[in-house]
Amino acid sequence: MTYKPQTTITAWLLVMPAVALLGMFTHVPMIGSVLHSFYSTERPRRPSRFVGLDNYAAMLDDPIFWKALVNNLIYALGSVPFSIALALAMALFVNERITGRGFLRLAYFTPTVMPMIAVANIWIFFFTPDYGLIEQVSQFFHFPAHNWLGSTNTALFCVTLVAVWKEAGFFMIFYLAALQQIPNDLKEAARLEGASGWAIFSQITFPLLMPTTLFIMINALINAFRVVDHIFVMTGGGPNNATTVLLFRLYEIGFKYFDHGQASALSVVLLAVLGMIALGQFLLFDRKVHYQ
């Protein structure tokens, strides 16, 4: 094949707008955050100065940072596997030839297109003490009243439940598209050999869905560590920092206390954590992925 320089130039010209936007809104701010994390926050009578790792030391000495980190890990462990499992179950269900399949797909996907602020306000109605929907059902069965969002024992569970409900429909779309790419001949051959439904799923369907599962898992984990909006609306990080996660803590430090140096340090730590998690997932699961 003859090499044509004009083809390479044309390709770069076509991709240049996307590269420029990506660099302007992703890489440049990331580099800026790394640089700012080594400087103190500028004040009216105190200019910014180089402080080295002092911002990172202050962050590590902050007990709320460690509380936010633990909360974020619990939130991720609760939201990621359950949203993926629910998405897979919904995709398997609506992939079958059932009555009203199109309506069910639309119903499952509807929470995804709703703004998270609207979703949070809807779920506040469910969790409101005394007259919320959950409390109305509890009173009907004579269960004791409970302040779901105001208790340190249940607040994090409630915001995790909202995330699972919101994200499962989005992940379902990817699973549904992947299921429709699996040849029916494989399943038919397995049925002729006497394989059960569970054997077909575990030995054929799920292994062929592993590339999609890996993609969804990485996106779900990233979403779990960049959550802030519905926590801001539903609990404000409370009660007693029970629902404070890393990104919400970053918002507090940067926009409530205006400590931009420490906020930049927390941003760098959050980026590093997400990068290591994504890399770890690729290294651990890539050998288990069956690419077609």
Secondary structure, DSSP 8 states (H G I E B T S, - for coil): ----HHHHHHHHHHHHHHHHHHIIIIIHHHHHHHHHTTB---BTTB---B-TTHHHHHHHT-HHHHHHHHHHHHHHHHHHHHHHHHHHHHHHHHTS--TTHHHHHHHHHHHHHS-HHHHHHHHHHHH-TTTSHHHHHHHHTT-----TTT-TTTHHHHHHHHHHHHHHHHHHHHHHHHHTTS-HHHHHHHHHTT--HHHHIIIIIHHHTHHHHHHHHHHHHHHHHS--HHHHHHTTT-STTTT--HHHHHHIIIIIS--HHHHHHHHHHHHHHHHHHHHHHHHHHGGG----
